[in-house]
Every structure is written in structure tokens, then in C-alpha cells.
Amino acid sequence: MQSLYADIRDPKKLTTLKLSVWEGCIWQIYATWLLGPIFIGYLGHLGASSTELAFAGSIPFLAQLSGPITAWWVSQVKKRKRLMFYLGMASRLLGLLPLTLLFIDLPTSEKVVWLLVGLTFTNIFQSAAGTIWSGIMGDVVPSVIRGRYFGMRNGLMGICATAASLAGGLVIDHLVSPTNYALLFGAAFVLSIISTLMYLMYHDPYPSAPKLTFKDVLMTPLRDPKFAPFLRFMTVWGGAQAFCTVMLIPYFLNVLDFTMTQVGLYAALTAAIGLLVNYQIGSIVDRIPNTLVLKVAALSSALLIPITLLVIHQTHWTFLVWFLAVLEAIIYNAANLAIFNLAMHKTQPGNRLPYLSSGNLLSGAAAFVMGLVSGWVVSILQGQQVAGAYVVYFLLCIVMRLVCLIPIRGVRIADAASGD
């Protein structure tokens, strides 16, 4: 750990790097309980349909559409860090809605609608704050340690996700409702406020960005011959991954009859494996071409994950779910680190937000649409009483993810043409 920071001479940057690890760990507990599997499980507890659960899983992708507006807004203000704080605080305060609804007597169908509305706006503000956060941290973290730093940070956040998932599952399964969810949602809200206050202590080396019109924010990345192929990859990747991932927890709960403790164990194992491999993956990302990492990750996600799900579905060998958790941890962590590193490599310090926001916009739109399509496909197949509905769905996942290999070649060609 010490060697990771050894060459950083700027004390403000060093403090921010260390602070960001603590902030991320606190945020991860909040997200696990109030944005992720625990919240999805609560919707299932209320009787949400497959389409509603798919919509809930797709909301984070929908929220990414706020990226260009955020980038334009940042160019109009003097201090982007303060804007990040206000957006983050707005997101956290909306966490009071699910906590309040626990104790209001409403029909469950109405509760589901209000929870989905609240989750939508929470994610919109969170995504906007996260876009600014990515720009600041991209400017703070030196490029030579970027993969290792974020690998280490993600790994430590994985410890928190592991503990939060296990604790959340146990609380839900062993305490009565609504006390169980009230305890988790209330604790998550407090932690979210703490993590947001820590934003104010970040060092921002480029507090203000060049003023841009909204048209510039939208069109500049699309016209950049070095960045446009990367955007095409992000769009295809986002849609293909969402098509399979948003229905995973509903599949565990509704088809495999998992308890919330088992769902928590799945998330915990994924996080624990991430802890073990993230730093090593980050070292690889720092040393070899990121397009090669993406190609291996895309091929692995297209074959290993859906085929494992097919075997589980056909044989009922549910112990393979734990193997699936290991695969997801390795494949997605490798892909995410490589994608972030590529995005930083292809953009300039102080002017990254238009480019990052375009990636968020296109990948988020594709992921949101394909997430909804996945829920619609499963509902149609089940409604038509198609034998092996999930077999058809998992086969479609393979096809969708294999398509990701096509735009990676475009990224590699663009890098070669620019001499990278």
C-alpha cells in the first residue's frame, strides 16, 4: 500500500486518495442496503412484477442519461466540487422516502410505484455527482498507478459490500417486517450523509472547467476520431451486459427460491473475490493493452456466465451459483478497470467531463433499454408458456454479449492510427 503512494509528492492529492477510499467504503454500505440487492429484495417482498423488478434494475442506467447536463452545468459554475456535494446530498435525502413508506398505510402496488419513482430520482442525482467525481479523481490519480489504485479501492469497498450483504440478509431473514428494513434503510441513510460530507474535503486540481454550450458537450466527443470508437464500444457493452444482469436477482429469488440471506451471500462472495483479485487486475491493466483486457473480459462474459446459468437451470445444481459469483467478480472488475483506464487515457485533465458524460449517456441509454427488454422478454416467454423460457433467455444473453467483440476492434484500430 505504501509503495502505491510512494511517488506522490503533492500532499493534497495524497490526502484525497486516502480520503476517497474511506468515502467509497462508507458509500458502498449505503448502496448495498438502499440502492442494490436489499432494495430489490424489498420490492420483491412487496410483490413487484418481473417487469417492475427489471425496471428497478435498469434505473441506474437510466440515470446515466443525466451525464451531458451535468457536464454542461459544471462548465457554468466556478467550483465543480461544491456542485458534486449538492447533487450528492439531494440523492441521499431522497433516501428518506423508502424509510417513510415503511410506516405509511398504502396498497402495496402504490408503494412499489412510489419506491420506483424515488429510486429513479435518487439514481439521477447520484449519477450526476458520480460523473463529477470521476472527473476529479481522474485528475487526482496519477496515470501510472490508476489501475492499481482503483483496484485496491474497489477491493476494500468489496469488504464493506461483503459485510453489508451478509448483515443485511441476516437482518431481513431474522427480524420481522417492517422493523428489519427500517433498521437497514435508517442506517444506510446516516452513512450516506457522512460519505457526502466527505466530498467537501476532496482536493480538486481543476475546480472549474472551460465554458461549453450544450451542443459542444454532446457533439465534441462524437466528432473526436480517437474517442468515438470507444463510445461505440461503451454503447454496445452497456446494452449487452444489462440484458443479462438486471434479471439475475429476480431469477435467484423467483426461480431458484433463494432467501435474502443467500442473495446476500452471493453479493458477499462476489465482493470478497473482488477484494482478492482487484489489485492484481489493476496491475495487469497498468501494464498491458487495455483493449486486450476488454476482449478477454467480453469473450468470458459472453460464454462463461450464460453457460453457467444454463447448467444451473437445467441441472438444478444451485451450488454453481457460487462459481458464478467468482466469475462475475473477476470478469466485471477487469472490464470496469480497463474501461475507466481507457477513458482516462483518451481524455485530457480538466476537460474530461464532456467525454465521460457522453459515455455515460450512450451506455446508460442502451443499458436501460436492454434491461427493460430483458424483463419484457422473460415476461412474454413465461406468459406464452414457452418450455424452457429461461433457456431461450440465456441463449440470447450469449448472442448479445458476443456482439461486444465487434466494436473492440474499432477501438484498437483507432489507437493504432493515433500511435497509442
N, C-alpha and C positions, 0 to 999 in steps of 0.2 A: 504493500500500500504506500509506504514511504517513498519507494523508488518511482511510483507513478507521479508523485508531486515534486520529485527532486529538482527538476529543471524549471519549475515555475517560480520566477523571481518577483512577480507582482503580488504583494500581499493581499490586495483587494480581490484579485482573481482567485487566489488560493482560498481565501475565506469563502467566496461564493461557491467554489467547487465543493468544499466540505459541507457548507450550509445546504446546498442542493440535495445532497444525499439524505440528510435528516428530513428536509421538507418532503422529498419523494417518498420516504418510508412512512411518514405520518399520513400523507395523501393516499397512499396505497391501501391503508386500513380503511379509511373513509370510503374509497372507491369500491372496495370489496363488499362492504356492507350496504352501501346506499346507492351504488350505480351498477353493480355487477351481478354475480350469481345469486346473492342473497335476495336482492330486489326482484330479480326474475323469478326466483322461487316463491316470493310473496305473491307476485301476480298469478303464478300457477295455483297457489293456495286459495286465491280468490276465485278461481275457475276461469281464468283468461283462456281464450281460444288459441289454437295454433297460429292463426293469423295475427292476433294481438301480441303473442309472445315473439313472433318473428319481427313485428314492428318494433317492440321494445329492444330486441337485439340489434335492430338496424338504426336506432335513433342516434348512437354515437357517430355513425357515418353521415346521417342527415345533417348533424350539427357541423360537420366539416365544411358545409357549404357557406358558412359564415366567414371563411378564410379571407376572400378578397375584400370584403367590407372591413374586416379587422386591419388588413394591410393598408388600405386607404386611410382608415381612421388614424392609424399610427403615424402616417405621413403628415397628418394635420395637427398633431399635438407635440409639445416640447419634450415630454418625458414618457416614453413608452412603458417604463416600469410601473409608473403610477396607474396608467390605463390597465395594465395587466392585473394590478391589485383590485381595482374597482370591478372589473369583469369577473375575476375570481370570487370576490365577495358576493356579487349578485348570484353567481352559481350556487355558492354554499348556502345562502339564505333561503333559497328555494327548497333546500333540504328539510325545511320545517313543514312543507306540505304533506309528505307521506307520514311524518310523525303525527301531525294533527288529524289526518284522515283515519288513523287507527282508532280514535276515540269519538268519531262522528258517526251517527247512525244514518247510513246511506245504503241503498241497494248495492250489492257487490258489483253489478255491471257499471253503475255510475262511478264507483270508487276506482275501478280499473281505468275508466276514461280519464278521470282527474289525475290519476297517477301517471298515465302515459303523457298527458299534457305537461305535468310538472317535470317529468323526466326529460321531455323534449327541450324545454327551456333551460333546464339545468345543464344539459349537454351542450346547448348552443353557446351559453356563456363560458362554460368550461373549455370548449374547443377554441373559442376566441382567445381566452387567456393562454391556452396551451400553444397557440400559434406564436404569440409574442414570446412566450417562454423559450420556445425552440430557437427563435432568432437570437435572443440574449445569450443562451447557453452555447449556441453555435459560434458566437463571437468570443465567448469567455474561454471555452475549452480548446487548448492547442490541438492542431490537426494531427500531430504525431502520436497523441495519446487518446484521441477521440474514441476509437473502438474499445480500448481497454477501460477508459473511464466510464463510458455508458454501460459497458458490460458489467463492471463492478457495481455501478449504481443500480442497474436493473436486478442484479443478483441479490443485493441487500434488500431491495424492495420486495423481492421474491420471498425472503424470510418473513417479512411482515404479512405478505399475502398468504403465506402458508399458515402462520399463526391465526390470522384473521378468519381464514376459511374454516379451519378446524374449530375454532372457538364459536364462530357464527353457526355452523352446522349443529354443534352440540347444544348451544343455547336454544335454537329453534326446535330441536327434537325433544328436549327435556324440560322446557318451560311451556306454560300454556299461552295461547294467543289471547289478547294482543301484547301481553307482557314481554314475550320473547322478542318480537320485532321492535317494540318500543325501546327496549334496552339497547339493542343494536343500532337502531336509527338515531337515538339520542346521543350515544357515544360517538357515532360517526359524525354527527353534526358538530359536536365540540371539537373533535380532531380536525375537521375541515376548516374551522375558523382559525385554529392555530397555524395550520400549514399555509393559509392565505396571508396571515400577518407576516410570515417569514419572507414573503415576496419583497417586502419593503426593505429588507436587509441585503438584497442582491446588489452586486456591482454591475452596472451596465456601461460598457466602454463606448457605446454609441447610443446615447439617450434619445436622440432624435434622428429621424430618417429623412431623406430627400423628399420634398413635396411632390406628390404624384396625383394625377387625375385618376378617376376610377377606371377610365379606359386604359390608361397606362398600366394599372395594376393587373387588369385582365389580359391585355394583349402582349405586353413585353415578354413574359415567359414563353408564350406560344410562338413568338417570332424568333426566339433565340435558337439557332440551329444546334447548339450544344445541349440545351435543356429540353427542347421539345420532344425528342425521342424518350427521354426519361419520364416526361409527363404521360406519354402513351403507355409506357410500361405501368406506371402508377395506376392509371385508369383500369387497365385490364386486370392487374393484380388485385386491386381493391374489390372489384366485382366478383372475381373468381373465388377469392377467399371467403367473402361474406356469404356467398351462395351455400357454402357448406357449414360455416361456423355458427351462424345465428340459430340454427335448429339443433345444435348439439345438446345443450342443456335440456330443452323440451324433450328431445329423444331419450335422454337418460331418465327423466322424470316420468314421462308418459308411456314409454315403450319398455324400457328396462326396469321400470318400477324402483328406481333409486330413491333413497331418502335424501334429505338435505345434508345429513352428515356425510353420506357417500359423495354427493356433489362437492361438498367442502373438501373432502379428502382428495378428490380428483384435482381440484384447483390447487390444493396444497402440494400435491406431488409435482404438478407442473411447475409451480414456483420453486420448489426445492431443487428440482433438476436444473432449472434456470440458474439458481444460485451456484451450483457446482460447475456449470459449463460456460456461463456468460463471460467471465474474464478471459477464458481460453478462446472463446469465439471472437471476442473483441481483439485479442492479439492476432488472430488469423486475419480478421478484417483489416487491421492496420498494415498487414504485410503482403497480402496477395490481391489480385484484381477483384474489386467488389462485384463486377459482372459475373465472374466465375462463381462466387459465393451465391449470388442470386439464382444462377442457372441450376446449381445443385439443390438449393432450397426449393425452387419451383418444381423441379422434377420429383423431389422427395414428397412434397406436399400433394402432388397430383397422384402419386402411386401409393405410397406407404400409408397415408392417413385414410383415404377412402377404402382401400383394400382391407385394412384392419377393421374398419367399421362393417364392411360386408361380411367378413369372417365372424365378427361378434354377432351380427344379426342372424346369420344362417345357422350358426352352431350354438348360440346362447352361451358361449364361453365369456362370461362377463369379466373374468379376471384379465382379459386382454385390454379392458378399458385402462388399466394402469400402464400397460405398454403404450397405449395411445397417448397417455399423458406425457410420457417420456419423449415420444416422437414430436409432439406439439411443442414442447419446451425447447428442444434442440432446433427444430426447423424454423419456427417463427422467430426465435431470438436471433438466429443467424440472419434471416431475411430482414428483420427490422433494423439491426445494426448496420447491415450493408446498405439498406435504403437510406438511412439517415446519413451515413458517411458519404454516399454518392451525392445526396442533396447538398451537403455542406461543401463538398469538393467542387460542385458545379455552380456555386453562388459566391458572391463577394461579401466580406464583412460589412455590416452596417446597411446593406441593401438586400437582405435575404428574404424579407417577408413577402414581397410580391411573388417570388418564386415558390416559397414554401406554401403560401396560401393557394396558389394555382394547383399544386399537387394535392393539397387537402380538398379543394373544390372538386376536382375531377375524380379522384379516388373515392371521396366521400359520396358523390352522386352515384357513381357506379355501384359502390358497396350498398348504399341504401336501396337502390332499385333491385339489385340482385338478392338482397336479403328479403325484401318483400316477395320477390318472385319465388324464392325457396319455400316460404310459408304457403304461398298460393299453390305451388306445385304439389307439395305434400297434402294439402287440403283437398285438391282436385283428385289426386290419386286415391286417397282414402275415401272420398265421397263417391267415387266411381267403383269402389270395392275392388280395386286393382290388386290382384295377387302379387305380393312382393313389392308393395308401393315404395318401401324404403330401399329395396334393391335397385329399383329404377332411379331413385333419387341419388344414391351413392354413385351409381354409374355416371350420371350426369355431372356429379362433382369431379370425377376423373377427367371427363372431356373438358369441362370449364377450366380446370387448372392446367391442363396440358397446353391450352392456348397461350398461357403466360410466357411460354418459351419463345414465342414469336417476337414480341417487342424487345426482349432482352438483346436480341441480335442487333436491333436498331440502335440501342444504347452503345453497344460495343463498337459498331461502325462509326458512330458519331465521335466516340472517344479517340478512335484511331485517326479520324480525319483532323481532329484538333490537336493531335500529338500528345494526348494524356496517357 
